């Protein structure tokens, strides 16, 4: 798989994946227009949406409506160290959601492949080449 990055202007940076374009931009304080999420926010969103896929599939398999379910992800940033220090995910279900499945939702969301990649990070190789 390949992701191609292009620079459409200003502080915008796009990722082209197959037939999709994911736009990013910096906020105005960082010289951008704020027209799209910053790349780091897409990274954080990938954790929440990955957990969401597992929750959605669980509901679909059991024919439980997912319309009333939402996932709220919160982030804490370290005071002594730079960067992200905690990610909290809250799977919010409607009152009629079967309580017997609460723990299963947590176990499944915990299997998110984005989260697992953070715990077992890949090797990175960065090069420069001439087109």
N, C-alpha and C positions, 0 to 999 in steps of 0.2 A: 504494500500500500504506500502511496505517496501523497503528501500534502504539499501544495505549492503556495508559497507566500508571495503576495504582490503588494505594491505600495501605491494606492490610488490618489494620494495627495494629502497634504497636511501631516498630521500624526496618525492617519488611518493606515492600518495594516490588515489585509484580508488573507484568509486561509481558504484555498480552493481545494475541496475534497470531492472527488468524482464530479458530479454535476451540481454541487452546492458551493455557495460562497458564504463564509462566516466573516462578518465584518467586525472589526475592533477599532477603537479610537481611544485617545486619552481624554481625560476630563479637562475642562478649560484651565484649571490651575496648573496642569502639566503641559499646556500648549496645544491641546486638542480642542475639538468642537463638542465633545460629549455626545456624538451622534450614534455611538454604539458602545457596548460594554468594553471595559479595558480587558486585555488578555488575561490578567490574573482573575478577574471576575468570571470569565468563561471557564477557567480551571475550577474555581469553586462551584460554579453551576454544574459542571460535569459530574461532580461528586453527588450533588442532590438529584440530578436527573437520572444518574445511574441507579441510585437507590430507588427512584421512582419507577424505573423499568421493572425491577424485581417485584415491587409492590403491585404494580399493574398486572403483571403476568400471574401473580398469585391470585388476585381477584378474578381475573378472566378464567383461570383454570377452575375456580370454585364457583363461577357464575355469580360473584358478588359484585354489585354495582360499584364502580370506582369514582363516580361523579362527585360524591360528597367527601372524598378523601383529599387531603393536601399534605404536602411535606414542607416543613419550615426548617431551614438550615441557618444556624447562627455561627458566627466566627469570633474568636478571641485572638487578639494579637499580643505577643509577649511584650512585657515591659523591660525585662532584662536582656532578652535576646531578640534579634530582629526577625520578623516574620510571623507566620501563623502559629499559634500555640494550641488552639483547640477548635474542633469542629463539632457542633452539636446538631443532631438531626431529630426532629420531632415529627412523627407520623401521626397526623391528626385525622381521626375517623369520626363519622357521624354517630349519634347515640344508638342507632339500630345495628351498628356493625357488630358481628358476633365476637364477644369478649374472648372466647376460646382461641381466637386467631391472633390476638395481640402479640404474643411472644413469637409466633411464626413470622409476623411482619418484621419484627426486629431482627430475627435471625437472617431473613432473606435480604433485607436492606444492608445488613452487615457484610454480605457476600459481594457487594458491588466491586466490579473489576477495577474501577478507578481507585477506590480505597485500597484494595489489595496491592495495586501497583505502587502506591505510596509506601506501603510497608515492605515491599520487596522491589526497590527501584531498579530500573534498567541501567545498563551502562550507556553513557552518552558519548558520542563521537561527533565532533564538529570540525568541518574542514572548509576550505575555500578552493573553488575551482573556476576555471575560465570557461564560459559557454562556447 
